[in-house]
Amino acid sequence: MILSGNDVRQYLKFGNLKFTPELMDSQFQQNGIDLILSDCEKQINNFYLGVTREFIEMPNDLMAFVQIRSSYARKGFILPPSVVDAGFKGTLTIELIRCGMTEIKEIIGKRFIHLIFAKLASPSEPYNGKYQGQKDITKAY
């Protein structure tokens, strides 16, 4: 089941879903929430790694699909498919390809990422991988 923005608010109020800093009203959307890009580093050619401002703590019964806001896709940015696993804690490192004319500096501090939450049929074991607890741009090992 995909959660609405109102469902996400209920998880924040009664569940174990947490964001630091606390989300602003403007970040809640009809079918999820927007996250702010706080930093971005060029890796090679037009490939960048970015990081969200928000530190997220996911409960064991939710996962999230990581999407780009359509306004930025229309400006030539591409995000490969990605998910946030149940039980994950940390900032999100995103992989970003710049194909348009918009400069990277223009997206820093903006609502750039859109998370779509899905409730799992049953709680899972919490994520326990190498990116657990990350707080900055984290490259692949």
N, CA, C and O atoms as CSV, one atom per row, in Angstrom:
chain,resi,resn,atom,element,x,y,z
A,1,MET,N,N,0.844,-1.173,0.000
A,1,MET,CA,C,0.000,0.000,0.000
A,1,MET,C,C,0.896,1.246,0.000
A,1,MET,O,O,1.794,1.373,0.832
A,2,ILE,N,N,0.645,2.142,-0.925
A,2,ILE,CA,C,1.352,3.420,-1.005
A,2,ILE,C,C,0.708,4.389,-0.020
A,2,ILE,O,O,-0.517,4.481,0.052
A,3,LEU,N,N,1.533,5.113,0.740
A,3,LEU,CA,C,1.019,6.052,1.730
A,3,LEU,C,C,0.832,7.439,1.141
A,3,LEU,O,O,1.639,7.895,0.331
A,4,SER,N,N,-0.229,8.102,1.551
A,4,SER,CA,C,-0.445,9.499,1.179
A,4,SER,C,C,0.396,10.386,2.092
A,4,SER,O,O,0.966,9.915,3.076
A,5,GLY,N,N,0.466,11.663,1.759
A,5,GLY,CA,C,1.148,12.612,2.632
A,5,GLY,C,C,0.537,12.620,4.022
A,5,GLY,O,O,1.251,12.743,5.017
A,6,ASN,N,N,-0.805,12.487,4.094
A,6,ASN,CA,C,-1.482,12.432,5.397
A,6,ASN,C,C,-1.103,11.173,6.168
A,6,ASN,O,O,-0.942,11.213,7.388
A,7,ASP,N,N,-0.961,10.048,5.452
A,7,ASP,CA,C,-0.527,8.807,6.111
A,7,ASP,C,C,0.873,8.974,6.702
A,7,ASP,O,O,1.150,8.506,7.806
A,8,VAL,N,N,1.749,9.646,5.957
A,8,VAL,CA,C,3.114,9.884,6.440
A,8,VAL,C,C,3.070,10.733,7.706
A,8,VAL,O,O,3.818,10.481,8.650
A,9,ARG,N,N,2.203,11.729,7.730
A,9,ARG,CA,C,2.046,12.556,8.939
A,9,ARG,C,C,1.642,11.698,10.134
A,9,ARG,O,O,2.108,11.930,11.249
A,10,GLN,N,N,0.780,10.711,9.910
A,10,GLN,CA,C,0.350,9.829,10.996
A,10,GLN,C,C,1.519,8.961,11.480
A,10,GLN,O,O,1.674,8.746,12.682
A,11,TYR,N,N,2.332,8.469,10.556
A,11,TYR,CA,C,3.518,7.695,10.956
A,11,TYR,C,C,4.469,8.546,11.779
A,11,TYR,O,O,5.071,8.068,12.740
A,12,LEU,N,N,4.600,9.810,11.397
A,12,LEU,CA,C,5.471,10.700,12.159
A,12,LEU,C,C,4.914,10.945,13.557
A,12,LEU,O,O,5.665,11.031,14.529
A,13,LYS,N,N,3.606,11.055,13.645
A,13,LYS,CA,C,2.958,11.352,14.925
A,13,LYS,C,C,2.908,10.126,15.836
A,13,LYS,O,O,3.157,10.235,17.037
A,14,PHE,N,N,2.586,8.956,15.269
A,14,PHE,CA,C,2.345,7.767,16.098
A,14,PHE,C,C,3.340,6.627,15.885
A,14,PHE,O,O,3.438,5.724,16.715
A,15,GLY,N,N,4.060,6.668,14.800
A,15,GLY,CA,C,4.945,5.550,14.470
A,15,GLY,C,C,6.385,5.843,14.783
A,15,GLY,O,O,6.707,6.739,15.564
A,16,ASN,N,N,7.239,5.078,14.165
A,16,ASN,CA,C,8.674,5.207,14.398
A,16,ASN,C,C,9.393,5.964,13.295
A,16,ASN,O,O,10.621,6.051,13.317
A,17,LEU,N,N,8.666,6.515,12.332
A,17,LEU,CA,C,9.272,7.298,11.263
A,17,LEU,C,C,9.688,8.656,11.815
A,17,LEU,O,O,8.892,9.354,12.442
A,18,LYS,N,N,10.966,9.025,11.572
A,18,LYS,CA,C,11.481,10.289,12.105
A,18,LYS,C,C,12.354,10.975,11.076
A,18,LYS,O,O,13.052,10.327,10.297
A,19,PHE,N,N,12.304,12.301,11.085
A,19,PHE,CA,C,13.183,13.117,10.250
A,19,PHE,C,C,13.830,14.177,11.111
A,19,PHE,O,O,13.171,14.805,11.939
A,20,THR,N,N,15.131,14.377,10.915
A,20,THR,CA,C,15.860,15.439,11.593
A,20,THR,C,C,16.604,16.223,10.515
A,20,THR,O,O,17.414,15.638,9.796
A,21,PRO,N,N,16.355,17.538,10.379
A,21,PRO,CA,C,15.401,18.329,11.143
A,21,PRO,C,C,13.964,17.953,10.775
A,21,PRO,O,O,13.716,17.291,9.767
A,22,GLU,N,N,13.045,18.384,11.602
A,22,GLU,CA,C,11.628,18.125,11.376
A,22,GLU,C,C,11.204,18.686,10.026
A,22,GLU,O,O,11.673,19.744,9.607
A,23,LEU,N,N,10.316,17.971,9.354
A,23,LEU,CA,C,9.850,18.397,8.034
A,23,LEU,C,C,8.985,19.651,8.132
A,23,LEU,O,O,8.253,19.839,9.104
A,24,MET,N,N,9.079,20.502,7.115
A,24,MET,CA,C,8.227,21.686,7.004
A,24,MET,C,C,6.947,21.292,6.266
A,24,MET,O,O,6.935,20.313,5.519
A,25,ASP,N,N,5.880,22.046,6.473
A,25,ASP,CA,C,4.612,21.753,5.795
A,25,ASP,C,C,4.777,21.681,4.284
A,25,ASP,O,O,4.125,20.864,3.634
A,26,SER,N,N,5.636,22.521,3.713
A,26,SER,CA,C,5.825,22.552,2.263
A,26,SER,C,C,6.442,21.265,1.720
A,26,SER,O,O,6.415,21.036,0.511
A,27,GLN,N,N,6.995,20.425,2.589
A,27,GLN,CA,C,7.612,19.181,2.141
A,27,GLN,C,C,6.607,18.033,2.013
A,27,GLN,O,O,6.926,17.003,1.418
A,28,PHE,N,N,5.414,18.192,2.556
A,28,PHE,CA,C,4.392,17.145,2.453
A,28,PHE,C,C,3.634,17.305,1.143
A,28,PHE,O,O,3.155,18.391,0.818
A,29,GLN,N,N,3.531,16.206,0.393
A,29,GLN,CA,C,2.825,16.207,-0.880
A,29,GLN,C,C,1.683,15.191,-0.828
A,29,GLN,O,O,1.519,14.492,0.173
A,30,GLN,N,N,0.903,15.108,-1.888
A,30,GLN,CA,C,-0.255,14.212,-1.916
A,30,GLN,C,C,0.134,12.757,-1.699
A,30,GLN,O,O,-0.568,12.031,-0.995
A,31,ASN,N,N,1.239,12.322,-2.291
A,31,ASN,CA,C,1.607,10.907,-2.202
A,31,ASN,C,C,3.022,10.707,-1.673
A,31,ASN,O,O,3.726,9.796,-2.109
A,32,GLY,N,N,3.437,11.548,-0.742
A,32,GLY,CA,C,4.754,11.366,-0.157
A,32,GLY,C,C,5.313,12.669,0.369
A,32,GLY,O,O,4.570,13.589,0.709
A,33,ILE,N,N,6.630,12.736,0.431
A,33,ILE,CA,C,7.291,13.937,0.948
A,33,ILE,C,C,8.472,14.303,0.069
A,33,ILE,O,O,9.032,13.461,-0.634
A,34,ASP,N,N,8.840,15.575,0.121
A,34,ASP,CA,C,10.013,16.070,-0.585
A,34,ASP,C,C,11.154,16.243,0.402
A,34,ASP,O,O,10.945,16.644,1.547
A,35,LEU,N,N,12.363,15.937,-0.052
A,35,LEU,CA,C,13.562,16.145,0.752
A,35,LEU,C,C,14.457,17.181,0.075
A,35,LEU,O,O,14.439,17.338,-1.146
A,36,ILE,N,N,15.228,17.871,0.883
A,36,ILE,CA,C,16.070,18.961,0.411
A,36,ILE,C,C,17.490,18.456,0.170
A,36,ILE,O,O,18.059,17.741,0.994
A,37,LEU,N,N,18.046,18.842,-0.972
A,37,LEU,CA,C,19.421,18.488,-1.305
A,37,LEU,C,C,20.354,19.474,-0.613
A,37,LEU,O,O,20.274,20.677,-0.859
A,38,SER,N,N,21.240,18.977,0.251
A,38,SER,CA,C,22.099,19.886,1.011
A,38,SER,C,C,23.494,20.041,0.423
A,38,SER,O,O,24.164,21.040,0.684
A,39,ASP,N,N,23.945,19.067,-0.368
A,39,ASP,CA,C,25.280,19.154,-0.949
A,39,ASP,C,C,25.338,18.226,-2.148
A,39,ASP,O,O,24.566,17.273,-2.249
A,40,CYS,N,N,26.261,18.513,-3.056
A,40,CYS,CA,C,26.425,17.684,-4.244
A,40,CYS,C,C,27.876,17.791,-4.708
A,40,CYS,O,O,28.427,18.888,-4.795
A,41,GLU,N,N,28.490,16.643,-5.005
A,41,GLU,CA,C,29.886,16.610,-5.459
A,41,GLU,C,C,29.975,15.930,-6.817
A,41,GLU,O,O,29.409,14.858,-7.032
A,42,LYS,N,N,30.697,16.573,-7.728
A,42,LYS,CA,C,30.926,15.982,-9.045
A,42,LYS,C,C,31.868,14.792,-8.897
A,42,LYS,O,O,32.871,14.864,-8.188
A,43,GLN,N,N,31.531,13.694,-9.579
A,43,GLN,CA,C,32.367,12.501,-9.545
A,43,GLN,C,C,33.157,12.371,-10.844
A,43,GLN,O,O,34.388,12.350,-10.828
A,44,ILE,N,N,32.450,12.285,-11.963
A,44,ILE,CA,C,33.088,12.166,-13.278
A,44,ILE,C,C,32.072,12.616,-14.332
A,44,ILE,O,O,30.884,12.311,-14.230
A,45,ASN,N,N,32.548,13.333,-15.329
A,45,ASN,CA,C,31.692,13.839,-16.403
A,45,ASN,C,C,30.475,14.557,-15.819
A,45,ASN,O,O,30.627,15.554,-15.112
A,46,ASN,N,N,29.286,14.067,-16.103
A,46,ASN,CA,C,28.050,14.679,-15.596
A,46,ASN,C,C,27.416,13.855,-14.485
A,46,ASN,O,O,26.212,13.955,-14.249
A,47,PHE,N,N,28.212,13.041,-13.799
A,47,PHE,CA,C,27.718,12.202,-12.712
A,47,PHE,C,C,28.104,12.825,-11.375
A,47,PHE,O,O,29.260,13.188,-11.160
A,48,TYR,N,N,27.123,12.944,-10.478
A,48,TYR,CA,C,27.302,13.574,-9.174
A,48,TYR,C,C,26.763,12.659,-8.085
A,48,TYR,O,O,25.911,11.808,-8.343
A,49,LEU,N,N,27.260,12.839,-6.873
A,49,LEU,CA,C,26.660,12.259,-5.680
A,49,LEU,C,C,26.167,13.417,-4.831
A,49,LEU,O,O,26.890,14.387,-4.603
A,50,GLY,N,N,24.937,13.309,-4.368
A,50,GLY,CA,C,24.349,14.340,-3.516
A,50,GLY,C,C,23.916,13.734,-2.201
A,50,GLY,O,O,23.927,12.516,-2.025
A,51,VAL,N,N,23.533,14.601,-1.276
A,51,VAL,CA,C,23.068,14.137,0.032
A,51,VAL,C,C,21.885,14.994,0.471
A,51,VAL,O,O,21.831,16.194,0.202
A,52,THR,N,N,20.953,14.361,1.140
A,52,THR,CA,C,19.798,15.083,1.654
A,52,THR,C,C,20.143,15.801,2.952
A,52,THR,O,O,21.033,15.385,3.694
A,53,ARG,N,N,19.426,16.879,3.206
A,53,ARG,CA,C,19.573,17.597,4.474
A,53,ARG,C,C,19.036,16.739,5.612
A,53,ARG,O,O,19.575,16.758,6.719
A,54,GLU,N,N,17.987,15.995,5.343
A,54,GLU,CA,C,17.262,15.253,6.376
A,54,GLU,C,C,17.922,13.917,6.699
A,54,GLU,O,O,18.297,13.158,5.805
A,55,PHE,N,N,18.052,13.651,7.972
A,55,PHE,CA,C,18.443,12.345,8.498
A,55,PHE,C,C,17.135,11.612,8.748
A,55,PHE,O,O,16.270,12.118,9.463
A,56,ILE,N,N,16.981,10.433,8.172
A,56,ILE,CA,C,15.726,9.690,8.260
A,56,ILE,C,C,15.916,8.446,9.122
A,56,ILE,O,O,16.971,7.813,9.098
A,57,GLU,N,N,14.889,8.111,9.876
A,57,GLU,CA,C,14.855,6.861,10.641
A,57,GLU,C,C,13.590,6.126,10.235
A,57,GLU,O,O,12.480,6.525,10.590
A,58,MET,N,N,13.773,5.043,9.485
A,58,MET,CA,C,12.648,4.271,8.949
A,58,MET,C,C,12.220,3.180,9.922
A,58,MET,O,O,13.065,2.516,10.523
A,59,PRO,N,N,10.907,2.992,10.079
A,59,PRO,CA,C,10.442,1.844,10.867
A,59,PRO,C,C,10.605,0.559,10.061
A,59,PRO,O,O,10.915,0.606,8.870
A,60,ASN,N,N,10.401,-0.565,10.693
A,60,ASN,CA,C,10.597,-1.865,10.040
A,60,ASN,C,C,9.428,-2.304,9.168
A,60,ASN,O,O,9.483,-3.366,8.547
A,61,ASP,N,N,8.366,-1.494,9.115
A,61,ASP,CA,C,7.224,-1.868,8.280
A,61,ASP,C,C,6.999,-0.904,7.112
A,61,ASP,O,O,5.954,-0.952,6.464
A,62,LEU,N,N,7.970,-0.031,6.841
A,62,LEU,CA,C,7.894,0.895,5.705
A,62,LEU,C,C,9.168,0.826,4.878
A,62,LEU,O,O,10.251,0.568,5.402
A,63,MET,N,N,9.023,1.063,3.569
A,63,MET,CA,C,10.141,1.299,2.666
A,63,MET,C,C,9.753,2.509,1.845
A,63,MET,O,O,8.596,2.931,1.870
A,64,ALA,N,N,10.700,3.073,1.119
A,64,ALA,CA,C,10.380,4.239,0.294
A,64,ALA,C,C,11.105,4.164,-1.044
A,64,ALA,O,O,12.249,3.719,-1.133
A,65,PHE,N,N,10.405,4.611,-2.075
A,65,PHE,CA,C,10.988,4.761,-3.404
A,65,PHE,C,C,11.556,6.174,-3.501
A,65,PHE,O,O,10.884,7.137,-3.131
A,66,VAL,N,N,12.779,6.306,-3.991
A,66,VAL,CA,C,13.429,7.610,-4.133
A,66,VAL,C,C,13.238,8.074,-5.577
A,66,VAL,O,O,13.667,7.414,-6.523
A,67,GLN,N,N,12.589,9.216,-5.719
A,67,GLN,CA,C,12.315,9.800,-7.027
A,67,GLN,C,C,12.851,11.214,-7.089
A,67,GLN,O,O,13.156,11.810,-6.056
A,68,ILE,N,N,12.966,11.752,-8.282
A,68,ILE,CA,C,13.292,13.156,-8.463
A,68,ILE,C,C,11.970,13.908,-8.647
A,68,ILE,O,O,11.037,13.380,-9.252
A,69,ARG,N,N,11.889,15.129,-8.131
A,69,ARG,CA,C,10.703,15.947,-8.395
A,69,ARG,C,C,10.646,16.218,-9.891
A,69,ARG,O,O,11.669,16.501,-10.514
A,70,SER,N,N,9.460,16.132,-10.462
A,70,SER,CA,C,9.317,16.228,-11.920
A,70,SER,C,C,9.821,17.559,-12.470
A,70,SER,O,O,10.294,17.609,-13.605
A,71,SER,N,N,9.730,18.625,-11.701
A,71,SER,CA,C,10.224,19.934,-12.167
A,71,SER,C,C,11.705,19.863,-12.513
A,71,SER,O,O,12.149,20.497,-13.471
A,72,TYR,N,N,12.475,19.097,-11.740
A,72,TYR,CA,C,13.906,18.983,-11.998
A,72,TYR,C,C,14.206,17.970,-13.096
A,72,TYR,O,O,15.190,18.122,-13.820
A,73,ALA,N,N,13.386,16.955,-13.229
A,73,ALA,CA,C,13.543,16.025,-14.356
A,73,ALA,C,C,13.345,16.784,-15.666
A,73,ALA,O,O,14.027,16.516,-16.656
A,74,ARG,N,N,12.416,17.723,-15.666
A,74,ARG,CA,C,12.151,18.530,-16.863
A,74,ARG,C,C,13.288,19.505,-17.167
A,74,ARG,O,O,13.359,20.062,-18.263
A,75,LYS,N,N,14.171,19.708,-16.197
A,75,LYS,CA,C,15.342,20.562,-16.412
A,75,LYS,C,C,16.575,19.740,-16.772
A,75,LYS,O,O,17.673,20.286,-16.882
A,76,GLY,N,N,16.402,18.430,-16.956
A,76,GLY,CA,C,17.492,17.595,-17.435
A,76,GLY,C,C,18.260,16.822,-16.388
A,76,GLY,O,O,19.384,16.396,-16.653
A,77,PHE,N,N,17.693,16.622,-15.196
A,77,PHE,CA,C,18.353,15.810,-14.175
A,77,PHE,C,C,17.740,14.411,-14.174
A,77,PHE,O,O,16.535,14.249,-14.363
A,78,ILE,N,N,18.576,13.416,-13.959
A,78,ILE,CA,C,18.130,12.021,-13.926
A,78,ILE,C,C,18.630,11.377,-12.648
A,78,ILE,O,O,19.795,11.540,-12.283
A,79,LEU,N,N,17.753,10.642,-11.959
A,79,LEU,CA,C,18.118,9.840,-10.790
A,79,LEU,C,C,17.889,8.379,-11.130
A,79,LEU,O,O,16.783,8.020,-11.535
A,80,PRO,N,N,18.897,7.518,-10.981
A,80,PRO,CA,C,18.655,6.090,-11.164
A,80,PRO,C,C,17.666,5.588,-10.107
A,80,PRO,O,O,17.551,6.189,-9.039
A,81,PRO,N,N,16.957,4.499,-10.390
A,81,PRO,CA,C,16.025,3.952,-9.394
A,81,PRO,C,C,16.740,3.610,-8.096
A,81,PRO,O,O,17.850,3.076,-8.110
A,82,SER,N,N,16.100,3.919,-6.976
A,82,SER,CA,C,16.678,3.660,-5.667
A,82,SER,C,C,15.560,3.511,-4.644
A,82,SER,O,O,14.451,4.004,-4.845
A,83,VAL,N,N,15.862,2.829,-3.552
A,83,VAL,CA,C,14.886,2.668,-2.476
A,83,VAL,C,C,15.553,2.952,-1.133
A,83,VAL,O,O,16.775,2.896,-0.998
A,84,VAL,N,N,14.712,3.257,-0.143
A,84,VAL,CA,C,15.148,3.349,1.248
A,84,VAL,C,C,14.573,2.120,1.931
A,84,VAL,O,O,13.358,1.927,1.956
A,85,ASP,N,N,15.443,1.296,2.481
A,85,ASP,CA,C,15.013,0.040,3.095
A,85,ASP,C,C,14.375,0.257,4.461
A,85,ASP,O,O,14.664,1.230,5.157
A,86,ALA,N,N,13.508,-0.668,4.822
A,86,ALA,CA,C,12.929,-0.677,6.168
A,86,ALA,C,C,14.058,-0.732,7.187
A,86,ALA,O,O,15.019,-1.482,7.014
A,87,GLY,N,N,13.946,0.056,8.242
A,87,GLY,CA,C,14.939,0.054,9.301
A,87,GLY,C,C,16.181,0.894,9.020
A,87,GLY,O,O,17.081,0.962,9.857
A,88,PHE,N,N,16.241,1.542,7.840
A,88,PHE,CA,C,17.404,2.370,7.519
A,88,PHE,C,C,17.415,3.631,8.377
A,88,PHE,O,O,16.368,4.206,8.675
A,89,LYS,N,N,18.618,4.048,8.769
A,89,LYS,CA,C,18.816,5.305,9.496
A,89,LYS,C,C,19.985,6.033,8.863
A,89,LYS,O,O,21.072,5.469,8.731
A,90,GLY,N,N,19.772,7.283,8.471
A,90,GLY,CA,C,20.853,8.081,7.899
A,90,GLY,C,C,20.337,9.110,6.922
A,90,GLY,O,O,19.142,9.187,6.638
A,91,THR,N,N,21.271,9.904,6.410
A,91,THR,CA,C,20.931,10.781,5.301
A,91,THR,C,C,20.945,9.936,4.041
A,91,THR,O,O,21.512,8.844,4.031
A,92,LEU,N,N,20.330,10.429,2.985
A,92,LEU,CA,C,20.306,9.680,1.739
A,92,LEU,C,C,21.365,10.225,0.794
A,92,LEU,O,O,21.368,11.413,0.473
A,93,THR,N,N,22.254,9.361,0.354
A,93,THR,CA,C,23.176,9.702,-0.722
A,93,THR,C,C,22.476,9.357,-2.022
A,93,THR,O,O,22.020,8.229,-2.210
A,94,ILE,N,N,22.391,10.330,-2.918
A,94,ILE,CA,C,21.715,10.084,-4.186
A,94,ILE,C,C,22.710,10.144,-5.338
A,94,ILE,O,O,23.700,10.874,-5.291
A,95,GLU,N,N,22.425,9.369,-6.357
A,95,GLU,CA,C,23.212,9.359,-7.575
A,95,GLU,C,C,22.466,10.235,-8.568
A,95,GLU,O,O,21.258,10.079,-8.747
A,96,LEU,N,N,23.169,11.149,-9.212
A,96,LEU,CA,C,22.518,12.166,-10.024
A,96,LEU,C,C,23.279,12.356,-11.330
A,96,LEU,O,O,24.505,12.470,-11.336
A,97,ILE,N,N,22.546,12.389,-12.427
A,97,ILE,CA,C,23.126,12.668,-13.736
A,97,ILE,C,C,22.536,13.985,-14.234
A,97,ILE,O,O,21.319,14.166,-14.249
A,98,ARG,N,N,23.411,14.896,-14.640
A,98,ARG,CA,C,22.991,16.209,-15.141
A,98,ARG,C,C,23.098,16.197,-16.659
A,98,ARG,O,O,24.190,16.082,-17.213
A,99,CYS,N,N,21.946,16.319,-17.329
A,99,CYS,CA,C,21.907,16.312,-18.794
A,99,CYS,C,C,21.495,17.664,-19.366
A,99,CYS,O,O,21.651,17.897,-20.565
A,100,GLY,N,N,20.978,18.550,-18.538
A,100,GLY,CA,C,20.477,19.834,-19.018
A,100,GLY,C,C,21.438,20.967,-18.745
A,100,GLY,O,O,22.613,20.758,-18.446
A,101,MET,N,N,20.908,22.175,-18.853
A,101,MET,CA,C,21.714,23.393,-18.702
A,101,MET,C,C,21.710,23.924,-17.276
A,101,MET,O,O,22.539,24.772,-16.948
A,102,THR,N,N,20.817,23.463,-16.422
A,102,THR,CA,C,20.744,23.950,-15.050
A,102,THR,C,C,21.988,23.532,-14.284
A,102,THR,O,O,22.374,22.363,-14.297
A,103,GLU,N,N,22.605,24.485,-13.625
A,103,GLU,CA,C,23.821,24.225,-12.851
A,103,GLU,C,C,23.485,23.536,-11.530
A,103,GLU,O,O,22.411,23.756,-10.968
A,104,ILE,N,N,24.377,22.726,-11.049
A,104,ILE,CA,C,24.191,22.012,-9.783
A,104,ILE,C,C,23.942,22.981,-8.638
A,104,ILE,O,O,23.096,22.713,-7.784
A,105,LYS,N,N,24.655,24.096,-8.598
A,105,LYS,CA,C,24.501,25.055,-7.500
A,105,LYS,C,C,23.070,25.570,-7.380
A,105,LYS,O,O,22.674,26.033,-6.311
A,106,GLU,N,N,22.283,25.499,-8.462
A,106,GLU,CA,C,20.901,25.971,-8.446
A,106,GLU,C,C,19.942,25.006,-7.755
A,106,GLU,O,O,18.809,25.382,-7.452
A,107,ILE,N,N,20.369,23.774,-7.501
A,107,ILE,CA,C,19.477,22.805,-6.860
A,107,ILE,C,C,19.811,22.586,-5.384
A,107,ILE,O,O,19.033,21.960,-4.664
A,108,ILE,N,N,20.953,23.092,-4.929
A,108,ILE,CA,C,21.340,22.943,-3.522
A,108,ILE,C,C,20.386,23.784,-2.664
A,108,ILE,O,O,20.122,24.946,-2.972
A,109,GLY,N,N,19.881,23.186,-1.595
A,109,GLY,CA,C,18.951,23.877,-0.704
A,109,GLY,C,C,17.511,23.843,-1.180
A,109,GLY,O,O,16.644,24.478,-0.580
A,110,LYS,N,N,17.249,23.109,-2.249
A,110,LYS,CA,C,15.898,23.027,-2.816
A,110,LYS,C,C,15.278,21.663,-2.532
A,110,LYS,O,O,15.983,20.680,-2.304
A,111,ARG,N,N,13.942,21.621,-2.550
A,111,ARG,CA,C,13.221,20.350,-2.468
A,111,ARG,C,C,13.444,19.631,-3.802
A,111,ARG,O,O,12.819,19.967,-4.808
A,112,PHE,N,N,14.322,18.660,-3.798
A,112,PHE,CA,C,14.776,18.014,-5.024
A,112,PHE,C,C,14.331,16.557,-5.116
A,112,PHE,O,O,13.990,16.076,-6.197
A,113,ILE,N,N,14.333,15.859,-3.991
A,113,ILE,CA,C,14.003,14.431,-3.927
A,113,ILE,C,C,12.558,14.264,-3.473
A,113,ILE,O,O,12.077,15.012,-2.622
A,114,HIS,N,N,11.873,13.282,-4.043
A,114,HIS,CA,C,10.519,12.939,-3.601
A,114,HIS,C,C,10.531,11.485,-3.136
A,114,HIS,O,O,10.939,10.595,-3.883
A,115,LEU,N,N,10.085,11.246,-1.906
A,115,LEU,CA,C,9.985,9.881,-1.376
A,115,LEU,C,C,8.533,9.427,-1.428
A,115,LEU,O,O,7.630,10.141,-0.992
A,116,ILE,N,N,8.326,8.241,-1.963
A,116,ILE,CA,C,7.015,7.603,-1.986
A,116,ILE,C,C,7.113,6.396,-1.064
A,116,ILE,O,O,7.893,5.477,-1.313
A,117,PHE,N,N,6.316,6.404,0.005
A,117,PHE,CA,C,6.386,5.356,1.027
A,117,PHE,C,C,5.408,4.231,0.728
A,117,PHE,O,O,4.295,4.465,0.258
A,118,ALA,N,N,5.840,3.011,1.008
A,118,ALA,CA,C,4.982,1.838,0.870
A,118,ALA,C,C,5.050,1.039,2.165
A,118,ALA,O,O,6.119,0.822,2.736
A,119,LYS,N,N,3.872,0.609,2.607
A,119,LYS,CA,C,3.779,-0.216,3.814
A,119,LYS,C,C,4.040,-1.658,3.418
A,119,LYS,O,O,3.462,-2.156,2.451
A,120,LEU,N,N,4.911,-2.333,4.166
A,120,LEU,CA,C,5.208,-3.743,3.913
A,120,LEU,C,C,4.077,-4.623,4.439
A,120,LEU,O,O,3.389,-4.248,5.389
A,121,ALA,N,N,3.885,-5.779,3.833
A,121,ALA,CA,C,2.837,-6.702,4.279
A,121,ALA,C,C,3.092,-7.180,5.705
A,121,ALA,O,O,2.152,-7.465,6.446
A,122,SER,N,N,4.350,-7.266,6.083
A,122,SER,CA,C,4.716,-7.593,7.462
A,122,SER,C,C,6.060,-6.931,7.751
A,122,SER,O,O,6.838,-6.701,6.825
A,123,PRO,N,N,6.347,-6.621,9.008
A,123,PRO,CA,C,7.632,-5.984,9.328
A,123,PRO,C,C,8.804,-6.856,8.905
A,123,PRO,O,O,8.732,-8.083,8.957
A,124,SER,N,N,9.876,-6.212,8.487
A,124,SER,CA,C,11.072,-6.949,8.073
A,124,SER,C,C,12.162,-6.786,9.127
A,124,SER,O,O,12.028,-6.020,10.081
A,125,GLU,N,N,13.229,-7.523,8.924
A,125,GLU,CA,C,14.417,-7.280,9.718
A,125,GLU,C,C,14.924,-5.893,9.319
A,125,GLU,O,O,14.849,-5.536,8.143
A,126,PRO,N,N,15.432,-5.113,10.254
A,126,PRO,CA,C,15.912,-3.780,9.890
A,126,PRO,C,C,17.158,-3.845,9.013
A,126,PRO,O,O,17.962,-4.771,9.115
A,127,TYR,N,N,17.297,-2.846,8.153
A,127,TYR,CA,C,18.481,-2.723,7.309
A,127,TYR,C,C,19.724,-2.724,8.194
A,127,TYR,O,O,19.768,-2.045,9.220
A,128,ASN,N,N,20.734,-3.493,7.785
A,128,ASN,CA,C,21.956,-3.591,8.573
A,128,ASN,C,C,23.172,-3.587,7.646
A,128,ASN,O,O,24.154,-4.294,7.874
A,129,GLY,N,N,23.075,-2.761,6.583
A,129,GLY,CA,C,24.143,-2.745,5.597
A,129,GLY,C,C,25.196,-1.685,5.850
A,129,GLY,O,O,25.190,-1.008,6.877
A,130,LYS,N,N,26.091,-1.557,4.901
A,130,LYS,CA,C,27.247,-0.675,5.048
A,130,LYS,C,C,26.902,0.806,5.062
A,130,LYS,O,O,27.740,1.620,5.452
A,131,TYR,N,N,25.695,1.182,4.647
A,131,TYR,CA,C,25.338,2.601,4.633
A,131,TYR,C,C,24.517,3.020,5.852
A,131,TYR,O,O,24.127,4.182,5.965
A,132,GLN,N,N,24.254,2.091,6.757
A,132,GLN,CA,C,23.494,2.419,7.969
A,132,GLN,C,C,24.216,3.504,8.757
A,132,GLN,O,O,25.407,3.383,9.044
A,133,GLY,N,N,23.490,4.567,9.106
A,133,GLY,CA,C,24.036,5.632,9.922
A,133,GLY,C,C,24.799,6.712,9.159
A,133,GLY,O,O,25.349,7.623,9.778
A,134,GLN,N,N,24.845,6.631,7.827
A,134,GLN,CA,C,25.605,7.628,7.076
A,134,GLN,C,C,25.065,9.042,7.317
A,134,GLN,O,O,23.862,9.238,7.489
A,135,LYS,N,N,25.969,10.014,7.327
A,135,LYS,CA,C,25.568,11.394,7.619
A,135,LYS,C,C,26.085,12.381,6.582
A,135,LYS,O,O,25.953,13.590,6.774
A,136,ASP,N,N,26.655,11.912,5.515
A,136,ASP,CA,C,27.201,12.785,4.489
A,136,ASP,C,C,27.202,11.995,3.181
A,136,ASP,O,O,26.728,10.860,3.138
A,137,ILE,N,N,27.729,12.590,2.128
A,137,ILE,CA,C,27.862,11.865,0.879
A,137,ILE,C,C,28.742,10.638,1.138
A,137,ILE,O,O,29.862,10.750,1.637
A,138,THR,N,N,28.208,9.476,0.789
A,138,THR,CA,C,28.927,8.219,1.023
A,138,THR,C,C,29.132,7.522,-0.305
A,138,THR,O,O,28.167,7.147,-0.970
A,139,LYS,N,N,30.387,7.347,-0.693
A,139,LYS,CA,C,30.706,6.660,-1.937
A,139,LYS,C,C,30.588,5.160,-1.739
A,139,LYS,O,O,30.610,4.664,-0.613
A,140,ALA,N,N,30.461,4.439,-2.859
A,140,ALA,CA,C,30.428,2.977,-2.802
A,140,ALA,C,C,31.773,2.464,-2.319
A,140,ALA,O,O,32.819,3.049,-2.601
A,141,TYR,N,N,31.725,1.378,-1.598
A,141,TYR,CA,C,32.963,0.769,-1.085
A,141,TYR,C,C,33.556,-0.157,-2.096
A,141,TYR,O,O,34.598,-0.760,-1.844
